[in-house]
């Protein structure tokens, strides 16, 4: 996969209501900022995302300006995303125009220790080391 296809796959998985933790680096240094929350470390991210998946449904995720910079072993992304979902705890639909940004780290599932030795596109998995999602301000920025 590429960093861009990883971000798009995350959006698809969010829409489908499936587990999202697999997209994050299993590290205590991983961090995810969401609307109204900060999750530090893979365990907190996995728990937070599992809770979110359990209590939400009917997701709309519309990418409007995805940009990705690939620097070999690391990548960065930014996007403007319209999000909407139904929350089964408060029985309300939530809708936001959001900004997303983050970093991804290239990992290797082929068993080869040197990531650069992995043939292009084969067994390469990108994981989020950091993700930040916030609501846009009154100017849309």
Secondary structure, DSSP 8 states (H G I E B T S, - for coil): --HHHHHHHHHHHHHHT---GGGB--STT-EEEETTEEEESHHHHHHHHHHHHHHEEEEEEEESS-EEEE-SSEEEEEEEEEEEEEETTTTEEEEEEEEEEEEEEEEE-SS-S-GGGS-TTSSEEEEEEEEEEEE--TT--
